[in-house]
Amino acid sequence: MNENEKGVIIAAAVPPTPSHPCLAHRRHGAASRGSQVPRHSSQFEGRFGWLFRTLSPAHHSDLALNKLAEAMTAEAEADQTPETIVDDEENTGIFAGYTYFGQFLDHDLTFDPNSSLQKQNDPEGLVNFRSPRFDLDSVYGRGPSDQPYLYADDGVHFLLGKPLTGSDFDPGTRDLPRNSPNFGEPARALIGDPRNDENTIVSQLQSTLLRFHNRIADLLHSRNGSLPDFEMVQRQVRWHYQWAILHDFLPTMIGEDNVKAILPQFKVTGADREVYKPELKFYNWKKEPFIPIEFSAAVYRFGHSMVRPIYRLNAHTDRLMIFQAPTNDGDGIDHSLAGFRAIPENHAVDWTLYFHIEDRPHLGSTRIQSSYKLDTSLVNPLGHLPPSIAVNPSSLAARNLIRGRSMGLPSGQAVAAIMGEVPLSNEMLKIGKATENSTNDPLTPRLTDISEEFRDNAPLWYYVLAEAQQQFRKDDTPIRLGKVGGRIVGEVFMGLLFGDSHSYMRQSPFWRPLPNLTRKDRFGIAELILAARGE
């Protein structure tokens, strides 16, 4: 769920219809190769496809999209909310760690170094350089035979980085293994996907997966009396990871009702001895699963609205800005979460501040931080991304909206209608924070001079956020994805798992996580972290 030119999702675009005024920009250059072919779902691994290939693209001008992006970007806060009072922008019940676990999942599914915001992309020439499977290829790379520098001499365990301090929960926290640069150059991580070093939090999720792999290797060694082969360990790690996605991350993001509607197995408590195929109404393929454009270029970018402007890594460091140059100020403390460099020694992430691993006080420096709400507002720093991440435009909202147009995505209303849902009315499409004191005007009246471009024609990414925002109540009810966004994310996730012939759902549907790694018969992200720690 990150925005990085090297990691942004790619997709195809269909040219404007001849009757539409936006056709004018095409007259100044030749059409991209393959742009005249109809939309279709690619039938082999490594490609993107369409969920709704018959829908026409939604057309918006640069002016309209930039104005919408500006309206979606919150004003800079003069003072951060103290930890001693409730922050009304927090999404109570969805903790901050889920934002970055979602980013980690994105990196596991998709990677494209070639797409561009400035042109329509060729639907026949765009390739996903990640396998469309939850297989941790972003962690394993090409394996110990082809990338031995990632692994210990036994070819089974991962190499780990230097110890980090600051986490009372896990004194064994490690940085990622890194190169030895020349003086003045950053120490780059030696990992399967360089994007998993772009900020401190996702870097340490990667490190946690390395340690979890090593823990599984040690458990199998102890149980079997001999060192297991790499493939055996890898399979167990992948299956535990897939279980955490299906039983923890997905219900948290889309809600139990959406999960049960797609996977009937979840409807009956204890129905764990019968194999069920997901009920996929919209995500279908003939030979191999693919990454849907609507998912990758719009819907799965919902996590951008969940990003906080500031995080506490552990109880012994000050809260840190998500974007700030990695330089020391007058007090000699590094206040940055910036990645692509060695993590400062005292910046160990205390995961009890990011997931419900143990009970913590409601307020204060040791509380569990929540994500921000799923709504049509992004924190101000995301409107001014640093040059190392993005330029022209530097606004994340603008980049998402422009990318959706370049991919030829349909409007949110069109997607809702084809899914059998009543589209949100123009009056229901709000802009702003989902807080009691926010004045959230409807989209079309607020952007008066370009409002007609959005009437019944909202960009899909914005629409999914506006749909989730309908759940806002003045109590602490969590805001999750709605019927359109939740169904698309749920179908793609479960479809990818079921379509992967190597997943536990296909190879061993009655498989369960190792008993000594579960808590109260539960295995989720928190339990994975505990296991990586050695418990």
N, C-alpha and C positions, 0 to 999 in steps of 0.2 A: 504494500500500500504506500510505497514511497514514490517520489517523483524525482527521477534521475535520468538524464538523457541516455545513459548507458543501460538503464534498467526499465525504462518506460515501456508499457505494453504496446505492441504493434497490432494493426488490424488493417482491413481493406476499406476502400472507399468506392462509392458509386457516384458517377458524375451527376450534377444537377440535371433535372428534367429540362428540355429545351424551352419550356414555357416560363421557367423561373428566371428572374433577373440576375440571380447569382451566377448564371451561365457566362456572364460577360467576362469574368476573370479567366475563363478557360480559353478565350479567343487569342490570348497573348502568348500561348505556348501549346505545344502538342500535348494531347492527352497521354497520361501514363500508360505504359504497356499493360494490356489486359483490363483496362478500366471500363471497357464496353461490355464485358461479359457479365452475365447475371450473377447475383450473390449465390453462393452455395457453401455447404459445409465441407471442408477439406476431408479427404478420406485416408490420410496417412499421417503418421506422427511427425511433429515438427511444424505443423501448419495451424493457422487460425481459421475459424469458420463462423457461421452465422446461426443464431437461434431463430431469427425472424427475417429470413432472406427476402421475403416479399414486400417488406415495409420500405417506403421511400425515405431518403435522408431528410433530416430536419435542417432547414437552411436558416442561418443567422449571420448578420454582418459582423465585422470586427468591432465596430462601435458597440453593438448590442452586447456582444460577449464580454468585452472589456468592462462595460458599465455594470453588467451583472456580477462579474468577478470582483469589482471594486465594492459593490454593495454587500457581497458575501464575506468580505474580509473585515474582521472586527477592528475597531479603533485600538490604537496602542493604549495599554493600561498604564496610568501614571504610577500606580502602586500595585504590587501583586497581593492577592488575597492572603492574609496571614493564616498560618496553619492552625491557629487557635480558634478560628471561626469557620462556619460552613461556607464553602464556595458554591454558589448557586449554579455554576456552569458544569459542575461535576455530574456524571451519569451514575448515580448511586446504584450499585449492584453489578457494574461492569468495570473491572479494575484496570489500571493503566497498563499492566503487562499485556493485556489482550491486543492493544493497539500494535505493539511491536511483534507479538507472535503472529499477528495477521500479516505484517510486513515480511516476516521471515517466510511465511507460507507463499506469499507472492513471489519471492525470489526462488522458491523451490519449483514453482510452476512455469515461470515465464522469464525470458531474457531475450532482448533484441538490441544489438548495437547500431542498427541502421535506420530506424524510423525517424521521421522528421515532422516537426510541427508546421513547417512552412510549405508543405505540398501535400496533395492528395497521394495516398499510398497505393501501390500496385497490389491488387488483390491476389494476383497470381505469383507475385515475387517476394512475399513477406514470409519469413521463416522464424519460428520460435526456436531459440537455441537452448531451451530447456525441454526436458521430456514432460509432456502433460500428465504427470503422475506425482503423487505424494511419495516420492522415493528417496528424498534427501540427497539428490545428486548435487545440490548446492553445498552439501557437507562432504560427501564422499569423493567429489571430483570424479576422476577416472579410475580410482582405486589404487591400492598399494603397488600393483605391478607397473602402472603407467606413471603414477605420481608418488614415488616412494618417499619423497621429502616431506610428505604430510604425515607419515606413519613411523612408528617405532621400528626397530630392527626385526622384531618378531613378525612384522607384516600384518598384525592383528590390531594392536592398540594405536590410537592417535598420539602424536606428539602434542604437548601442551605448552602454553606460554609461561611467562614469569608469574610468580604469585602476586596477588593484589590484596591490599588491606582495606579495612573500613567496614566490612560486613560482619556484624556480630552473629548473624545467622550461619554464615559459611566462611570460616577462616581459610578454607582451601580454595577460594576463588582464584581463577587464573585468567590472565590475558590470553589472547590468541598467539600462536607461534608466529614469529615475525622474522623478516630478513635482517641482515646487518648492513645498514645503509652507510654511504659516505657521510662525512660530517655535514650537518645541516640539512640532510635529507630525511624525510619521514620513514619510519619503520613500517613497511607494508606487511599486512597479514598474509601468511602462507596458508590459504584456505581454498576450498573448492569454488567459491563464488566471491569475488572481491567486494560485491555490494553488501555483503554481510559484515562489513567493517565500516560502514558509512556513518554510524553513530555508536556511542558507548553502549546503549541498551541492546541493540540488535547484535552488536559484537559479542556481548556476554551471553546472549541466547545461543549464538553459534558455539561459544566456548562450553556452554552447558551441554549442548548436544554431543560435543566431543567427549566430555567427561561421562555422559550417560552411556555412550558406546563403550568406553573403557570399563564402566561398571558392569554392563551386561557381559562383556568378555570375561571379567573376573568371576562373576556369578556362574557362568557356564563352565569355566575352568574348575571352580570349586565343586560343582555338582557332578561333573563328568570325570574329574580326576586328570584331565589333560587339557592343554590349550586348544580351544575350538578353532576351526578354520574361520577365516574372515567372513565368508559368505553366510555362515550360520549366525554369527554375531550381527551382521548387517541386517539379516532378515528379521531377527527379533527386535532390533532397534526400530526398524521401519514399521513393524506391526504395532509396537507400543505407541509410536508417534501417530500412526493412523488412528488408533483407538482414541487417543487424546483429542485429535481433531474432531472425530465423529461424536464423541461423548462429552466433550467439554467446550471446545472453541465454537463449534457450530450451534449448539443450543444457546450458548451465551449471546451470539450475534443475531440469530434469526428467531430464537424462541422455540420452546418445546412443541408448540402447536404446528409450526412450519416443518419441524423435523418429523413429527408423527404423520403429517399429511403426505410426506414423500417416502418415508421408510416405515411401512406398516409394523415392522418388528418392534418399534418403539411404542406402539399403541397398547401392548399387553405386557404388564409387568411379569417378568420371569419367562417370557417367550424367547428363550435363548437356545432352544434345541431345534428350531425350525429355520430354514434358510428363506429369506425374503429378498426379492428383487425390488430395488427402488421403483416407485411409480413416477416415471419421468414423462411429463406431458410435453415439455418443450425442448429438452436437451437430448437429442437423438443423433446417432451416427451409424454408419454401415459397417465399417471395418475397425477403426481405432478412434478413441475419444480425441477431441480437439479442444482448444481453448476458444470459447465464444468471444467474438469481438465486443458484443454488448456487455459481457461480464468484465473483460480485461480493460477496456478503454473507458468504462463508465461505472458500472454497478459496484465492482470490487474496490473502487476508489473511495468508498464510503468512509474508510478509516481516517481519511485526512481531516474530517470534522471532529474526530476523537482526540486529536493531538493536543496536549497541554502546552502552554508557553514555557513552562518551567517544571523541573522534576527534582526530587530529592533522591540521590542515588543510595545513600545510606545515612544513618543517624549521626554520622561524624563529619559530614560535609555540608556546606551550604547548598541551598537549592540552586540548580544549574539551568541556564537558558538553553533551549533546544538549538538555537543558532547564535553563536558568538565566536569570534576569532579565538583560536587556541593560544592565547597569550596571557601572561600573568599580569595582573594589575598591581597596584601599589602594595597590597597586602601579601603578595607573593603566592596567591592561590589561583589555580587554573579553574575558571568558571565555565568552561565549555564542555558540551557533549559531542563536539566534533570528532569524526572518526578519521580513518585512513592514516593513522599514526599510533604509536604506542600509547596505551591507556595510562594516564597518570597513576602512580602506584597506589594512592589512597582512594581511587575511584571504583572500588569493587561495588557491584550492584547487590544490594540486600533485597532478595526476591520477596521477602515477607512484606515489603513496602509496595509490591506490584501485583501479587496474587494472594488469595486467601489460603495461606499455608498454615497460619496459626492465628488465633484471635489477637487483635490489636486494639488499642484505644481508638475511639471515634475521631479524636482530634490530636494534634501535636506532631512532633517530628518522627514518631514511630508508627503513625497510622498507615493504613493501606490506602495508597493514592488511587483515586478513581480516574477513569478516562473522562474526557469532556463529552458532552451529549452529542448524539447523532442529530444534527440540525443543519440549517442552511448557513451556518457561520463557521469560518475558519479563523483561528487565532491570528493576530496581527503579524507575528514573525513569518507566517507562511505566505504573506503577501509580499515579502521582501527576502526571497531566498538568496543565500550568498552565491557569488560567482562560481564557487567550486561545485555547486549543485545545479544551477540553472541561470540562464541569461536570456533576455529578449523573448518572452517576458520573464520577469523574476517572480511574478505572482503565481502561486500554485493553482489557485482557482482559475485564473486565465489560461494556464497551460492545460488544465483538465478540459475546460470548455472548448478551447481551440482544437485540441486533439480529438475530441469527440466529433467535431465538425469535419476534420480532415479524414476521419475514418468513415464518414458517411453514416453516422448513427441516426436511427429514427428518434422521434420525440418520445418523451416519457408517456404522454397520453396515448400515443399509437401503440406502444408496447403494452401498456395496461389494458387497452381495449382488446388486442389480439390474445391476451392471456385470460380474457373473460372477466376482468375486473372493471368496475366503474371508475373511469379516470377522475382524478381530483379536479374540482372546479378551479377556475382561475382565482377565485377568492380564497381558496384553501392553500394556494401556493405562496407561502410566506418567505420573507427574507429576514434572517437575523437569528439571535440566540433564543433557545428554548428556555427562557427564564421568566419568572413572574413579572419582573419589572421592565422587560424589554418590550418595545413597541415594534411589533413585526407587521409591517404593511404587506398587503398582497403584492405579488411580483409585478403584475401589469400596471396598476395605478402608480406604483412607486417609480418605475422607470418610464416616465410619461412620454418622453420623446421617441422612444423606440419600443413602446409597450406592445404594439401590434405584432411585432416579430415573435413575441412569446405567447400571445393569446392562443390557447389550445395547442401550444407548440413549444413546450419547455424542454431544454436539453436533458437528456436521460440522466446524467450524473446528478444534476441539480434536482430533478424530479424525485429520484430515489431518496435523497436527503429530506426533501419536503414531505414525502410520504411518511418517513420515519418520524418526522417532527409532529405529525398529527397525534402521536401517542402522548405528547406532553401533558402532564397533570401537575398540579401544585404540590403533590406529595412526592415521595421518593421512588415512584414507579420507574424502573429502568426503561429507557428508550432503545428499542431494538429495530432491526430492519422490518419494513412493512410487508404487505402481501406480494407486491411486485419485486422489490429488492430481495426480500427474504426467500421467495420462491426461486429466483434465479441463482442466488448464491447457494442455496441448499441443493438444487438440482445439479449444478455444476460440481460441487464438492462430492456429493454422493455418486453422481455419474462417473466422475474420475476414479473414485475408489472402486466402484463396481466394474468399471471398464478395464481396470488394470488387472491383468491375469495373474500378477504377482502379489496383489494385495491380500491381506488376511481375509477380506470379505469373499474372495474368490478361491484362494488356495486352502483356507482352513476357517470356514465361517463359524465354527464352534470354538475357535481359539480364544483364550482369555489371557490378560496380562499375568505375568508371574506373580503368584500369591504374595510373596514377601515384598513386592513393590506396591501393593495396593493399600489403601486405608479405608476401612469399612466397605470393602468390596468395590471401591472406587479407584479408578486410575485416570487422572487428567494431567493438565500441565503442572499443577502443584506437585503431584506425586512424581512426575518425571524429574522435576527439579530436586526433590528430596532424594530420589534415587541417585542422581548425578553427584549429590553431596556425599553419598555413601550410607544413606539410611533407607 
